[in-house]
Amino acid sequence: MRSSLGKIVSRVMSSRAVGLVRGRSGVYVGVLLIILFAGLYSPSFVNPNNLVDLVRRASYLGVVAIGQTFVILTGGVDLSVGETISLTELLITETTLSRSEMLLPAIALCLGVGIAIGLINGLAVTKLRLPPVVVTLATMMSLKGAYLLYSNAAPRGIAPVGLQFWAAGKLGGVIPGAAVIWGVVAIGAWLILAKTAFGRRLYATGGNPYASWISGVRTDMVVIMAYVAAGFTAALSGVLLAGFIRHGVLGAGTPYTMNSIAAAILGGATFAGARGTVGGTVGGVLFLTLLLSLLTVVGLPYSAKQIAQGLVILFVVLIYSRQRIREGG
């Protein structure tokens, strides 16, 4: 069984190797081009302080995008991450009410809620054999109703000072605390995917679930754990976002659903599964954050920025798709 699994993983890895390298390098080339163009248009854009601030802003999306990548690697998608962020963003401000002594219990509560949401999604996808889009869409709608009911549509509370520091402050006055947390999550996720048996099984399950199953992989458990990872990172992102905003905001995490998917896709992942890396997703997050900032510098209104962002993502994905077709990937 182990040898069969090894062959499956080898085939999957070899078939996606060129695509992943291309995805990672391509998105980072895009990042550099945006920085270059923005620097020429507005020299203040490439000011070190501004670039550091952009990394901080990217961190909130970056954390949840990593969990989304785990799900996409299985051939699924999690549409509930945005509302998980919204729920935990409200939950931590209302349970702490700016009290520092309540911060750790509140964080544990939020992360537990995120894990539970991911577990429910994973069980519904694997045990009920329902499409991930349907399951997570239902979860998304339920969570929205839940946080509206919980907050009575009138959020209250202020995030504790300690959380505000880690979410919006800088360590030593230089390194954003949120970026440090994002880095820890990214390194941990990379180690899991690249160095552990679970990572190999995740790629194998996304590449060929039936062959993986007959080779002895507990594919249902692999998929469940991927959704748990998405729920966990969404909750962590909600906690960080609460520290940045400082108070509860209805629907604060809603934009992160599509942006987390877009970041993973820009980094080389595909909905077919088994394609994608943490490094690629990090690049996708930076690309989206820089693009949105550039469009702001140019002076486009919000509606135009949304249109431009969507067209750029569509253009990049179209290029990736054509290259894969030519290479038989």
Backbone hydrogen bonds in HBPLUS format (Angstrom, degrees):
<---DONOR---> <-ACCEPTOR-->    atom                        ^
c    i                          cat <-CA-CA->   ^        H-A-AA   ^      H-
h    n   atom  resd res      DA  || num        DHA   H-A  angle D-A-AA Bond
n    s   type  num  typ     dist DA aas  dist angle  dist       angle   num
A0005-LEU N   A0001-MET O   2.87 MM   4  6.16 160.5  1.91 153.0 158.1     1
A0006-GLY N   A0002-ARG O   2.88 MM   4  6.09 155.4  1.94 145.5 152.8     2
A0007-LYS N   A0003-SER O   2.99 MM   4  6.28 149.5  2.08 144.7 151.9     3
A0008-ILE N   A0004-SER O   3.03 MM   4  6.35 155.4  2.09 148.3 155.0     4
A0009-VAL N   A0005-LEU O   2.88 MM   4  6.15 170.4  1.89 160.2 161.8     5
A0010-SER N   A0006-GLY O   2.91 MM   4  6.02 158.1  1.95 144.3 151.0     6
A0011-ARG N   A0007-LYS O   2.95 MM   4  6.15 160.3  1.98 148.2 152.7     7
A0012-VAL N   A0008-ILE O   2.92 MM   4  6.18 165.2  1.95 154.9 159.2     8
A0013-MET N   A0009-VAL O   2.76 MM   4  5.89 168.1  1.77 155.9 159.6     9
A0014-SER N   A0010-SER O   2.87 MM   4  5.94 160.0  1.91 146.6 152.4    10
A0015-SER N   A0011-ARG O   2.99 MM   4  6.05 156.5  2.04 145.6 151.9    11
A0016-ARG N   A0012-VAL O   3.13 MM   4  6.28 140.2  2.29 144.0 153.7    12
A0017-ALA N   A0013-MET O   2.94 MM   4  5.74 120.5  2.30 139.9 153.8    13
A0020-LEU N   A0016-ARG O   2.82 MM   4  5.98 156.6  1.88 162.0 168.0    14
A0021-VAL N   A0017-ALA O   3.08 MM   4  6.29 166.9  2.10 154.5 157.7    15
A0022-ARG N   A0018-VAL O   2.94 MM   4  6.08 160.7  1.98 148.1 154.2    16
A0023-GLY N   A0019-GLY O   2.80 MM   4  5.95 154.8  1.86 143.0 150.5    17
A0024-ARG N   A0020-LEU O   2.90 MM   4  6.08 168.4  1.92 154.8 156.5    18
A0025-SER N   A0021-VAL O   2.94 MM   4  6.04 171.9  1.94 153.8 155.8    19
A0026-GLY N   A0022-ARG O   2.75 MM   4  5.61 156.5  1.80 145.8 153.9    20
A0027-VAL N   A0023-GLY O   3.11 MM   4  6.11 163.0  2.14 143.5 147.5    21
A0028-TYR N   A0024-ARG O   3.19 MM   4  6.38 154.1  2.26 147.2 154.2    22
A0029-VAL N   A0025-SER O   2.94 MM   4  6.14 146.1  2.05 147.0 156.3    23
A0030-GLY N   A0026-GLY O   3.03 MM   4  6.32 152.4  2.11 142.8 150.5    24
A0031-VAL N   A0027-VAL O   2.94 MM   4  6.27 146.0  2.06 139.0 148.2    25
A0032-LEU N   A0028-TYR O   3.01 MM   4  6.26 161.0  2.05 145.7 149.3    26
A0033-LEU N   A0029-VAL O   2.92 MM   4  6.18 154.1  1.99 149.0 156.5    27
A0034-ILE N   A0030-GLY O   2.99 MM   4  6.22 156.6  2.04 149.6 155.1    28
A0035-ILE N   A0031-VAL O   3.07 MM   4  6.35 162.5  2.10 150.3 154.9    29
A0036-LEU N   A0032-LEU O   2.91 MM   4  6.11 158.6  1.95 147.3 153.5    30
A0037-PHE N   A0033-LEU O   2.88 MM   4  6.05 171.3  1.88 153.5 155.6    31
A0038-ALA N   A0034-ILE O   2.80 MM   4  5.88 166.3  1.82 152.3 157.1    32
A0039-GLY N   A0035-ILE O   2.84 MM   4  5.88 149.6  1.93 141.7 150.4    33
A0040-LEU N   A0036-LEU O   3.03 MM   4  6.30 148.8  2.13 146.0 153.9    34
A0041-TYR N   A0037-PHE O   2.93 MM   4  6.19 152.4  2.01 147.9 156.1    35
A0042-SER N   A0038-ALA O   2.71 MM   4  5.75 161.6  1.74 150.4 155.9    36
A0045-PHE N   A0042-SER O   2.79 MM   3  5.61 163.7  1.82 131.4 136.7    37
A0046-VAL N   A0043-PRO O   3.27 MM   3  5.90 142.3  2.42 113.4 120.0    38
A0047-ASN N   A0044-SER O   3.15 MM   3  5.13 160.6  2.19 104.7 107.7    39
A0050-ASN N   A0047-ASN O   2.87 MM   3  5.29 121.3  2.23 111.4 126.6    40
A0051-LEU N   A0047-ASN O   3.03 MM   4  6.34 158.4  2.08 157.6 164.5    41
A0052-VAL N   A0048-PRO O   2.92 MM   4  6.11 157.7  1.97 151.3 157.2    42
A0053-ASP N   A0049-ASN O   3.02 MM   4  6.19 152.4  2.10 139.3 147.0    43
A0054-LEU N   A0050-ASN O   2.90 MM   4  6.19 144.5  2.03 143.6 153.8    44
A0055-VAL N   A0051-LEU O   3.06 MM   4  6.38 149.0  2.16 143.7 151.1    45
A0056-ARG N   A0052-VAL O   3.06 MM   4  6.42 153.2  2.13 145.4 152.7    46
A0057-ARG N   A0053-ASP O   2.96 MM   4  6.27 160.4  2.00 148.8 153.5    47
A0058-ALA N   A0054-LEU O   2.89 MM   4  6.09 143.1  2.02 141.0 151.7    48
A0059-SER N   A0055-VAL O   3.11 MM   4  6.27 128.3  2.38 139.9 152.3    49
A0059-SER N   A0056-ARG O   3.07 MM   3  5.20 139.5  2.24 100.1 111.6    50
A0062-GLY N   A0058-ALA O   2.72 MM   4  5.81 155.6  1.78 152.2 160.7    51
A0063-VAL N   A0059-SER O   3.01 MM   4  6.10 156.0  2.07 153.1 153.5    52
A0065-ALA N   A0061-LEU O   2.92 MM   4  6.00 153.2  1.99 156.3 165.2    53
A0068-GLN N   A0064-VAL O   3.01 MM   4  6.31 156.1  2.07 149.1 156.5    54
A0069-THR N   A0065-ALA O   2.95 MM   4  6.12 143.2  2.08 138.3 147.5    55
A0070-PHE N   A0066-ILE O   3.29 MM   4  6.71 148.6  2.40 144.5 151.1    56
A0071-VAL N   A0067-GLY O   3.37 MM   4  6.79 155.1  2.44 147.0 152.2    57
A0072-ILE N   A0068-GLN O   2.95 MM   4  6.25 164.0  1.98 154.7 159.2    58
A0073-LEU N   A0069-THR O   2.90 MM   4  6.07 147.7  2.00 150.0 158.3    59
A0074-THR N   A0071-VAL O   2.97 MM   3  5.39 144.4  2.10 107.9 118.2    60
A0076-GLY N   A0071-VAL O   3.25 MM   5  5.48 156.1  2.31 144.9 139.0    61
A0075-GLY N   A0072-ILE O   2.91 MM   3  5.03 156.7  1.96 107.2 114.8    62
A0274-ALA N   A0073-LEU O   2.81 MM 201  4.70 161.3  1.85 119.9 124.7    63
A0084-THR N   A0080-SER O   2.96 MM   4  6.17 142.6  2.10 150.3 162.1    64
A0085-ILE N   A0081-VAL O   2.95 MM   4  6.20 153.3  2.03 147.0 153.2    65
A0086-SER N   A0082-GLY O   3.00 MM   4  6.34 155.4  2.06 140.5 147.5    66
A0087-LEU N   A0083-GLU O   2.89 MM   4  6.00 158.3  1.94 141.0 146.2    67
A0088-THR N   A0084-THR O   3.02 MM   4  6.21 171.0  2.03 152.3 154.4    68
A0089-GLU N   A0085-ILE O   2.85 MM   4  5.90 149.1  1.94 149.7 158.8    69
A0090-LEU N   A0086-SER O   3.17 MM   4  6.37 152.4  2.25 143.1 148.9    70
A0091-LEU N   A0087-LEU O   2.83 MM   4  5.99 156.4  1.89 146.7 154.8    71
A0092-ILE N   A0088-THR O   3.04 MM   4  6.01 165.6  2.06 145.9 147.0    72
A0094-GLU N   A0090-LEU O   3.02 MM   4  6.14 158.8  2.07 153.7 159.8    73
A0095-THR N   A0091-LEU O   2.98 MM   4  6.00 142.5  2.13 143.1 152.4    74
A0096-THR N   A0092-ILE O   3.17 MM   4  5.97 146.9  2.29 132.5 139.9    75
A0097-LEU N   A0093-THR O   3.02 MM   4  5.66 156.3  2.07 134.9 142.5    76
A0099-ARG N   A0096-THR O   2.86 MM   3  5.15 162.6  1.89 113.5 119.3    77
A0098-SER N   A0158-ILE O   2.63 MM  60  4.77 112.6  2.08 170.8 158.2    78
A0102-MET N   A0099-ARG O   3.12 MM   3  5.59 154.0  2.19 110.9 118.7    79
A0103-LEU N   A0100-SER O   3.08 MM   3  5.26 165.2  2.10 110.7 115.2    80
A0106-ALA N   A0102-MET O   2.98 MM   4  6.00 153.5  2.06 148.3 156.5    81
A0107-ILE N   A0103-LEU O   2.85 MM   4  6.11 155.0  1.91 154.3 161.6    82
A0108-ALA N   A0104-LEU O   2.96 MM   4  6.17 164.9  1.98 154.5 158.3    83
A0109-LEU N   A0105-PRO O   2.91 MM   4  6.13 151.8  1.99 142.7 150.8    84
A0110-CYS N   A0106-ALA O   2.91 MM   4  6.17 162.8  1.94 150.5 154.5    85
A0111-LEU N   A0107-ILE O   2.90 MM   4  6.13 166.9  1.92 157.2 160.5    86
A0112-GLY N   A0108-ALA O   2.92 MM   4  6.00 152.4  1.99 142.3 150.6    87
A0113-VAL N   A0109-LEU O   2.89 MM   4  6.17 151.2  1.97 148.3 156.2    88
A0114-GLY N   A0110-CYS O   2.93 MM   4  6.25 158.6  1.98 149.2 154.9    89
A0115-ILE N   A0111-LEU O   2.92 MM   4  6.18 159.2  1.97 149.4 154.6    90
A0116-ALA N   A0112-GLY O   2.94 MM   4  6.13 156.9  1.99 145.4 151.9    91
A0117-ILE N   A0113-VAL O   2.95 MM   4  6.20 156.1  2.00 151.2 157.2    92
A0118-GLY N   A0114-GLY O   3.01 MM   4  6.25 162.5  2.04 149.6 154.2    93
A0119-LEU N   A0115-ILE O   2.85 MM   4  6.07 152.6  1.92 147.9 156.0    94
A0120-ILE N   A0116-ALA O   2.94 MM   4  6.18 159.1  1.99 149.0 153.8    95
A0121-ASN N   A0117-ILE O   3.01 MM   4  6.28 164.8  2.03 151.5 155.5    96
A0122-GLY N   A0118-GLY O   2.88 MM   4  6.06 165.4  1.90 150.9 155.1    97
A0123-LEU N   A0119-LEU O   2.90 MM   4  6.04 162.1  1.93 152.1 156.6    98
A0124-ALA N   A0120-ILE O   3.00 MM   4  6.13 160.1  2.04 149.7 155.2    99
A0125-VAL N   A0121-ASN O   2.98 MM   4  6.21 155.4  2.05 150.7 157.4   100
A0126-THR N   A0122-GLY O   2.98 MM   4  6.11 162.5  2.01 149.4 154.1   101
A0127-LYS N   A0123-LEU O   2.78 MM   4  5.42 155.4  1.84 142.2 150.7   102
A0134-VAL N   A0131-PRO O   3.07 MM   3  5.40 117.8  2.48 106.4 120.4   103
A0135-VAL N   A0131-PRO O   3.04 MM   4  6.32 169.7  2.05 162.6 165.3   104
A0136-THR N   A0132-PRO O   2.92 MM   4  5.93 172.3  1.92 153.5 155.6   105
A0137-LEU N   A0133-VAL O   2.96 MM   4  5.83 141.9  2.11 136.1 146.6   106
A0138-ALA N   A0134-VAL O   3.02 MM   4  6.16 158.8  2.06 147.1 152.2   107
A0139-THR N   A0135-VAL O   2.97 MM   4  6.28 155.1  2.03 146.5 154.2   108
A0140-MET N   A0136-THR O   2.84 MM   4  5.91 152.8  1.91 136.5 144.2   109
A0141-MET N   A0137-LEU O   3.05 MM   4  6.33 161.2  2.09 149.8 153.2   110
A0142-SER N   A0138-ALA O   2.96 MM   4  6.17 157.8  2.01 147.5 154.2   111
A0143-LEU N   A0139-THR O   2.84 MM   4  6.01 161.8  1.88 155.5 159.9   112
A0144-LYS N   A0140-MET O   3.06 MM   4  6.28 154.4  2.13 145.9 152.8   113
A0145-GLY N   A0141-MET O   3.14 MM   4  6.41 159.5  2.18 146.0 150.8   114
A0146-ALA N   A0142-SER O   2.86 MM   4  6.09 148.7  1.96 143.7 153.7   115
A0147-TYR N   A0143-LEU O   2.92 MM   4  6.20 163.3  1.95 158.2 159.0   116
A0148-LEU N   A0144-LYS O   3.16 MM   4  6.25 149.7  2.25 141.9 150.3   117
A0149-LEU N   A0145-GLY O   2.97 MM   4  6.09 155.6  2.03 144.9 151.5   118
A0150-TYR N   A0146-ALA O   2.82 MM   4  5.98 160.4  1.86 148.3 154.5   119
A0151-SER N   A0147-TYR O   3.03 MM   4  5.92 160.7  2.07 136.2 141.0   120
A0152-ASN N   A0148-LEU O   2.92 MM   4  5.59 114.4  2.36 129.4 144.5   121
A0153-ALA N   A0148-LEU O   3.04 MM   5  4.93 130.5  2.29 135.9 145.3   122
A0152-ASN N   A0149-LEU O   3.28 MM   3  4.95 142.9  2.43  90.8 101.4   123
A0154-ALA N   A0151-SER O   2.97 MM   3  5.56 162.8  2.00 115.1 120.6   124
A0159-ALA N   A0246-ARG O   2.72 MM  87  4.98 162.9  1.75 139.9 144.6   125
A0164-GLN N   A0160-PRO O   3.07 MM   4  6.39 156.7  2.12 150.4 157.7   126
A0165-PHE N   A0161-VAL O   2.94 MM   4  6.25 148.3  2.04 149.2 157.4   127
A0166-TRP N   A0162-GLY O   3.21 MM   4  6.53 166.1  2.23 148.2 150.1   128
A0167-ALA N   A0163-LEU O   2.93 MM   4  6.01 148.7  2.03 149.7 158.6   129
A0168-ALA N   A0164-GLN O   2.87 MM   4  5.71 150.8  1.95 142.5 149.5   130
A0169-GLY N   A0165-PHE O   2.59 MM   4  4.32 139.6  1.74 124.5 134.2   131
A0177-GLY N   A0169-GLY O   3.00 MM   8  5.93 163.6  2.03 138.7 142.0   132
A0173-GLY N   A0170-LYS O   3.31 MM   3  4.75 161.3  2.35 106.1 103.4   133
A0171-LEU N   A0175-ILE O   2.55 MM   4  5.04 154.6  1.61 160.4 151.6   134
A0174-VAL N   A0171-LEU O   3.13 MM   3  5.86 171.6  2.14 119.3 121.7   135
A0175-ILE N   A0171-LEU O   3.19 MM   4  5.04 153.7  2.26 148.8 142.2   136
A0179-ALA N   A0176-PRO O   3.11 MM   3  5.20 122.1  2.46  96.6 110.8   137
A0180-VAL N   A0176-PRO O   3.16 MM   4  6.55 145.9  2.28 146.2 155.4   138
A0180-VAL N   A0177-GLY O   3.12 MM   3  5.11 122.0  2.47  94.3 108.8   139
A0181-ILE N   A0177-GLY O   3.11 MM   4  6.49 158.5  2.15 151.4 156.2   140
A0182-TRP N   A0178-ALA O   2.90 MM   4  6.15 160.0  1.94 146.9 153.0   141
A0183-GLY N   A0179-ALA O   2.82 MM   4  5.98 154.8  1.88 142.7 149.9   142
A0184-VAL N   A0180-VAL O   2.93 MM   4  6.23 155.1  1.99 149.5 155.8   143
A0185-VAL N   A0181-ILE O   2.97 MM   4  6.24 164.3  1.99 154.0 157.9   144
A0186-ALA N   A0182-TRP O   2.84 MM   4  6.02 160.3  1.87 151.7 157.8   145
A0187-ILE N   A0183-GLY O   2.89 MM   4  6.04 164.9  1.91 151.8 155.4   146
A0188-GLY N   A0184-VAL O   2.94 MM   4  6.06 163.4  1.97 147.7 153.0   147
A0189-ALA N   A0185-VAL O   2.88 MM   4  6.05 159.4  1.92 148.6 154.4   148
A0190-TRP N   A0186-ALA O   2.86 MM   4  6.06 156.7  1.92 147.6 154.4   149
A0191-LEU N   A0187-ILE O   2.94 MM   4  6.17 161.4  1.98 152.0 156.5   150
A0192-ILE N   A0188-GLY O   3.04 MM   4  6.29 154.5  2.10 144.9 151.9   151
A0193-LEU N   A0189-ALA O   2.95 MM   4  6.21 165.2  1.98 154.4 157.4   152
A0194-ALA N   A0190-TRP O   2.83 MM   4  5.83 162.8  1.86 154.8 159.9   153
A0195-LYS N   A0191-LEU O   2.86 MM   4  5.20 148.3  1.96 135.5 142.5   154
A0200-ARG N   A0196-THR O   3.29 MM   4  6.70 157.4  2.34 145.5 150.6   155
A0201-ARG N   A0197-ALA O   2.91 MM   4  6.17 156.9  1.97 150.5 157.5   156
A0202-LEU N   A0198-PHE O   2.79 MM   4  6.01 143.7  1.92 147.5 158.2   157
A0203-TYR N   A0199-GLY O   3.13 MM   4  6.44 162.5  2.16 151.7 154.1   158
A0204-ALA N   A0200-ARG O   2.96 MM   4  6.14 158.8  2.01 145.3 152.1   159
A0205-THR N   A0201-ARG O   2.80 MM   4  5.86 157.3  1.85 144.1 150.3   160
A0206-GLY N   A0202-LEU O   3.04 MM   4  6.24 159.7  2.09 146.6 151.8   161
A0207-GLY N   A0203-TYR O   2.91 MM   4  6.06 144.5  2.04 143.3 153.4   162
A0208-ASN N   A0204-ALA O   2.88 MM   4  5.98 166.8  1.89 156.1 158.4   163
A0212-SER N   A0208-ASN O   2.98 MM   4  6.13 155.8  2.04 154.5 162.3   164
A0213-TRP N   A0209-PRO O   2.92 MM   4  6.05 151.2  2.00 142.2 149.9   165
A0214-ILE N   A0210-TYR O   3.00 MM   4  6.33 164.0  2.03 158.0 160.7   166
A0215-SER N   A0211-ALA O   3.11 MM   4  6.15 122.9  2.45 131.3 145.3   167
A0215-SER N   A0212-SER O   3.14 MM   3  5.01 136.0  2.35  91.6 104.4   168
A0217-VAL N   A0212-SER O   2.98 MM   5  5.42 158.7  2.02 155.0 148.7   169
A0216-GLY N   A0213-TRP O   3.05 MM   3  5.32 162.2  2.08 109.3 113.6   170
A0219-THR N   A0217-VAL O   2.89 MM   2  5.39 125.5  2.19 108.4  92.0   171
A0221-MET N   A0218-ARG O   3.06 MM   3  5.52 117.1  2.47 107.7 121.7   172
A0222-VAL N   A0218-ARG O   3.09 MM   4  6.44 153.3  2.16 150.6 159.0   173
A0223-VAL N   A0219-THR O   2.99 MM   4  6.25 162.4  2.02 153.4 156.8   174
A0224-ILE N   A0220-ASP O   2.92 MM   4  6.15 162.3  1.95 151.1 156.4   175
A0225-MET N   A0221-MET O   2.95 MM   4  6.11 162.3  1.98 148.3 152.5   176
A0226-ALA N   A0222-VAL O   3.08 MM   4  6.34 142.8  2.22 141.1 151.2   177
A0226-ALA N   A0223-VAL O   3.11 MM   3  5.07 122.0  2.46  93.4 108.3   178
A0227-TYR N   A0223-VAL O   3.14 MM   4  6.53 154.6  2.21 152.1 157.4   179
A0228-VAL N   A0224-ILE O   2.93 MM   4  6.23 151.0  2.01 148.3 157.6   180
A0229-ALA N   A0225-MET O   2.91 MM   4  6.11 152.8  1.99 142.6 149.3   181
A0230-ALA N   A0226-ALA O   3.09 MM   4  6.42 149.5  2.19 140.2 148.2   182
A0231-GLY N   A0227-TYR O   2.92 MM   4  6.21 156.2  1.98 148.4 154.4   183
A0232-PHE N   A0228-VAL O   2.87 MM   4  6.07 157.8  1.92 151.5 157.8   184
A0233-THR N   A0229-ALA O   2.98 MM   4  6.16 170.4  1.99 152.2 154.4   185
A0234-ALA N   A0230-ALA O   2.98 MM   4  6.02 150.0  2.08 141.4 150.1   186
A0235-ALA N   A0231-GLY O   3.02 MM   4  6.17 157.6  2.07 143.9 149.5   187
A0236-LEU N   A0232-PHE O   2.97 MM   4  6.25 158.7  2.02 149.7 155.9   188
A0237-SER N   A0233-THR O   2.90 MM   4  6.03 153.4  1.97 141.6 148.9   189
A0238-GLY N   A0234-ALA O   2.91 MM   4  6.20 147.9  2.02 143.5 152.6   190
A0239-VAL N   A0235-ALA O   2.96 MM   4  6.30 150.2  2.05 148.0 155.6   191
A0240-LEU N   A0236-LEU O   3.04 MM   4  6.35 163.1  2.07 150.7 154.4   192
A0241-LEU N   A0237-SER O   2.84 MM   4  6.02 157.7  1.89 148.0 154.9   193
A0242-ALA N   A0238-GLY O   2.97 MM   4  6.13 148.3  2.07 141.9 149.7   194
A0243-GLY N   A0239-VAL O   3.20 MM   4  6.57 151.4  2.29 144.7 151.7   195
A0244-PHE N   A0240-LEU O   3.03 MM   4  6.38 144.1  2.17 145.7 156.0   196
A0245-ILE N   A0241-LEU O   2.85 MM   4  6.07 171.9  1.86 157.9 159.4   197
A0246-ARG N   A0242-ALA O   2.68 MM   4  5.41 146.0  1.80 139.1 150.1   198
A0252-ALA N   A0249-VAL O   3.35 MM   3  5.49 144.3  2.49 134.3 125.9   199
A0254-THR N   A0251-GLY O   3.25 MM   3  5.34 158.9  2.30 107.0 113.2   200
A0256-TYR N   A0253-GLY O   2.95 MM   3  5.49 146.2  2.07 118.8 129.0   201
A0257-THR N   A0254-THR O   3.34 MM   3  6.06 167.2  2.36 121.2 124.0   202
A0259-ASN N   A0255-PRO O   3.39 MM   4  6.45 161.2  2.42 147.6 152.5   203
A0260-SER N   A0256-TYR O   2.94 MM   4  5.64 149.4  2.03 131.6 138.1   204
A0261-ILE N   A0257-THR O   3.33 MM   4  6.60 154.7  2.40 143.3 149.7   205
A0262-ALA N   A0258-MET O   2.86 MM   4  6.06 163.3  1.89 150.1 155.3   206
A0263-ALA N   A0259-ASN O   2.90 MM   4  6.00 155.1  1.96 143.7 149.8   207
A0264-ALA N   A0260-SER O   3.27 MM   4  6.43 159.7  2.31 140.1 144.4   208
A0265-ILE N   A0261-ILE O   3.00 MM   4  6.26 161.4  2.03 154.0 159.5   209
A0266-LEU N   A0262-ALA O   2.81 MM   4  5.95 162.0  1.84 153.3 158.5   210
A0267-GLY N   A0263-ALA O   3.05 MM   4  6.17 136.1  2.25 136.1 147.5   211
A0269-ALA N   A0264-ALA O   3.02 MM   5  5.54 159.9  2.06 150.2 144.6   212
A0268-GLY N   A0265-ILE O   3.07 MM   3  5.31 164.9  2.10 110.6 113.6   213
A0273-GLY N   A0270-THR O   3.14 MM   3  5.82 166.6  2.16 116.3 120.5   214
A0281-THR N   A0277-THR O   3.10 MM   4  6.34 158.5  2.15 143.8 149.4   215
A0282-VAL N   A0278-VAL O   2.89 MM   4  6.15 160.6  1.92 156.9 162.0   216
A0283-GLY N   A0279-GLY O   3.11 MM   4  6.32 156.8  2.17 142.3 148.2   217
A0284-GLY N   A0280-GLY O   2.90 MM   4  6.22 149.7  1.99 144.7 153.9   218
A0285-VAL N   A0281-THR O   2.88 MM   4  6.17 153.8  1.95 153.8 160.1   219
A0286-LEU N   A0282-VAL O   3.04 MM   4  6.33 163.6  2.07 150.9 154.8   220
A0287-PHE N   A0283-GLY O   2.87 MM   4  6.05 156.5  1.92 148.3 155.4   221
A0288-LEU N   A0284-GLY O   3.00 MM   4  6.21 165.3  2.02 149.4 152.2   222
A0289-THR N   A0285-VAL O   2.97 MM   4  6.15 165.6  2.00 152.8 157.1   223
A0290-LEU N   A0286-LEU O   2.91 MM   4  5.99 166.7  1.92 151.5 155.4   224
A0291-LEU N   A0287-PHE O   2.88 MM   4  5.96 156.4  1.93 147.9 155.3   225
A0292-LEU N   A0288-LEU O   2.97 MM   4  6.14 166.3  1.99 150.8 153.7   226
A0293-SER N   A0289-THR O   3.05 MM   4  6.23 155.3  2.11 143.4 150.6   227
A0294-LEU N   A0290-LEU O   2.80 MM   4  5.99 155.1  1.86 148.8 155.9   228
A0295-LEU N   A0291-LEU O   2.94 MM   4  6.19 161.6  1.97 153.1 157.5   229
A0296-THR N   A0292-LEU O   3.07 MM   4  6.28 140.9  2.23 137.1 147.5   230
A0297-VAL N   A0293-SER O   2.92 MM   4  6.25 154.9  1.98 147.9 154.7   231
A0298-VAL N   A0294-LEU O   2.88 MM   4  6.18 154.2  1.94 151.6 159.0   232
A0300-LEU N   A0295-LEU O   3.18 MM   5  5.87 160.7  2.22 171.8 166.7   233
A0299-GLY N   A0296-THR O   2.99 MM   3  5.05 131.8  2.23  95.7 109.5   234
A0305-LYS N   A0301-PRO O   2.92 MM   4  6.19 153.3  1.99 155.7 164.5   235
A0306-GLN N   A0302-TYR O   3.02 MM   4  6.31 154.1  2.08 152.0 158.0   236
A0307-ILE N   A0303-SER O   3.16 MM   4  6.46 157.4  2.21 145.3 151.0   237
A0308-ALA N   A0304-ALA O   2.88 MM   4  6.07 168.8  1.90 153.3 156.5   238
A0309-GLN N   A0305-LYS O   2.86 MM   4  5.93 160.5  1.90 147.5 153.4   239
A0310-GLY N   A0306-GLN O   3.02 MM   4  6.16 159.7  2.06 144.5 149.8   240
A0311-LEU N   A0307-ILE O   2.98 MM   4  6.23 159.2  2.03 152.0 157.6   241
A0312-VAL N   A0308-ALA O   2.98 MM   4  6.17 158.0  2.03 150.8 156.4   242
A0313-ILE N   A0309-GLN O   3.08 MM   4  6.27 164.6  2.10 150.1 154.0   243
A0314-LEU N   A0310-GLY O   2.95 MM   4  6.13 161.7  1.99 147.8 153.3   244
A0315-PHE N   A0311-LEU O   2.90 MM   4  6.07 156.1  1.96 145.7 152.2   245
A0316-VAL N   A0312-VAL O   2.96 MM   4  6.22 163.1  1.99 154.3 157.8   246
A0317-VAL N   A0313-ILE O   2.96 MM   4  6.14 170.9  1.97 156.4 159.0   247
A0318-LEU N   A0314-LEU O   2.94 MM   4  6.02 152.4  2.02 144.4 152.4   248
A0319-ILE N   A0315-PHE O   3.08 MM   4  6.36 151.6  2.16 145.5 152.3   249
A0320-TYR N   A0316-VAL O   3.03 MM   4  6.40 162.2  2.06 153.0 157.2   250
A0321-SER N   A0317-VAL O   2.91 MM   4  6.12 162.0  1.94 151.7 156.4   251
A0322-ARG N   A0318-LEU O   3.05 MM   4  6.24 160.0  2.09 148.6 153.2   252
A0323-GLN N   A0319-ILE O   3.03 MM   4  6.24 156.7  2.09 150.8 157.3   253
A0324-ARG N   A0320-TYR O   2.98 MM   4  6.26 156.3  2.04 150.9 157.3   254
A0325-ILE N   A0321-SER O   3.01 MM   4  6.24 153.1  2.08 146.0 153.3   255
A0326-ARG N   A0322-ARG O   3.05 MM   4  6.25 160.3  2.09 146.5 151.2   256
A0327-GLU N   A0323-GLN O   3.04 MM   4  6.25 145.8  2.16 142.6 151.9   257
A0329-GLY N   A0324-ARG O   2.70 MM   5  4.67 144.1  1.82 147.3 148.0   258
A0328-GLY N   A0325-ILE O   3.17 MM   3  5.04 157.2  2.22  98.5 105.3   259
